[in-house]
Amino acid sequence: MFAPKYFGRIISADEEYPMGRVWALAGAVFVACLIMLLGVGFFGEDSLKFAGVIIGSGAVAAYLPGGVALSRAVYLFVGVLIGALGFGMGAMLFPDTVNGVFLGAIVPVLLAGIITMWSRKPEAFLTMLLGSGSMAAFYTTAFFSDPQSINYSLPIAIGGVIAPLGLGYLAGALIQTVLPSKTGHEPAEPITDPTPVEPNEPATESLPLADLAAGPQGGNR
């Protein structure tokens, strides 16, 4: 009797037992990883590097609060582009040095901050950081394992990041659509006090006891 009841609570998706969304998201991420594995001939072997982490970054971006799904997807793609721009600048100014790698890491953060201040959307900064961070993880690993020209390695890195990042984002967005959460992207309801507040009665000036004893005609003597 206990096992079916407990199992039903785990796979449920209501607000009291929200573990159903967790298992659904885990299944969607697993399917995305399986697609990457089965499509290795199309995506390329390099796309499997950090595929699990990059897919997870895409799913996290889909669950970030604020904005709509399309805007977060655009900012995620912009994050990949500014990550590529940072490594391109590092390769031009400090080729094959640690300073170039550092420049490729700090430039995307600065650009993400500038774009966020311009757009005035807090979710844009975190989403772009996920995109540029995925780009940094993939590019640095691919470059140090097989150093090549920036013109050769950077396009491969962009293609290897966009596929798993997009699949992860689609997985997260799909679960958000099928199993929406009240604590997700919906605006929070205002908190109101259930106890009604009665208006205060106007203060009455206290009269001396002598005037009260005299009655209403006490002042006409």
Long-range contacts (C-beta under 8 A, 24 or more apart in sequence): 13-179, 15-181, 15-182, 18-181, 20-179, 21-175, 21-179, 21-181, 24-175, 24-178, 24-179, 25-59, 25-171, 25-172, 25-175, 28-59, 28-171, 28-172, 28-174, 28-175, 29-55, 29-56, 29-59, 29-168, 29-171, 31-171, 32-164, 32-167, 32-168, 32-170, 32-171, 35-167, 36-163, 36-164, 36-167, 43-159, 43-160, 43-163, 44-156, 44-159, 44-160, 46-142, 46-156, 46-157, 46-160, 47-159, 47-160, 47-163, 47-164, 49-138, 49-141, 49-142, 49-160, 50-134, 50-137, 50-138, 50-141, 50-164, 51-164, 53-134, 53-137, 54-134, 54-137, 54-138, 54-161, 54-164, 54-165, 54-168, 55-164, 55-165, 55-167, 55-168, 55-171, 56-168, 57-130, 57-131, 57-133, 57-134, 57-165, 57-168, 58-130, 58-134, 58-164, 58-165, 58-166, 58-167, 58-168, 58-169, 58-170, 58-171, 58-172, 59-168, 59-169, 59-171, 59-172, 60-130, 60-172, 61-126, 61-127, 61-130, 61-131, 61-168, 61-169, 61-172, 62-168, 62-169, 62-170, 62-171, 62-172, 62-173, 62-176, 63-172, 63-176, 63-184, 64-123, 64-126, 64-127, 65-123, 65-184, 65-185, 66-121, 66-122, 66-123, 66-185, 67-121, 67-123, 67-124, 67-185, 68-185, 69-173, 69-176, 71-121, 71-123, 71-124, 72-123, 72-127, 72-169, 73-169, 73-173, 75-121, 75-123, 75-124, 75-127, 75-128, 75-131, 76-127, 76-128, 76-130, 76-131, 76-165, 76-169, 77-131, 77-162, 78-115, 78-128, 78-131, 79-108, 79-112, 79-127, 79-128, 79-129, 79-130, 79-131, 79-132, 79-133, 79-134, 79-135, 80-131, 80-132, 80-134, 80-135, 80-158, 80-161, 80-162, 80-165, 82-107, 82-108, 82-111, 82-112, 82-115, 82-128, 82-131, 82-132, 83-108, 83-131, 83-132, 83-133, 83-134, 83-135, 83-136, 83-139, 84-135, 84-139, 84-154, 84-157, 84-158, 85-111, 86-111, 86-132, 86-136, 87-135, 87-136, 87-139, 87-150, 87-154, 87-157, 88-150, 88-154, 91-150, 91-154, 92-150, 95-150, 96-147, 101-140, 104-136, 104-139, 105-136, 108-132, 108-135, 108-136, 131-161, 131-165, 134-161, 134-165, 135-161
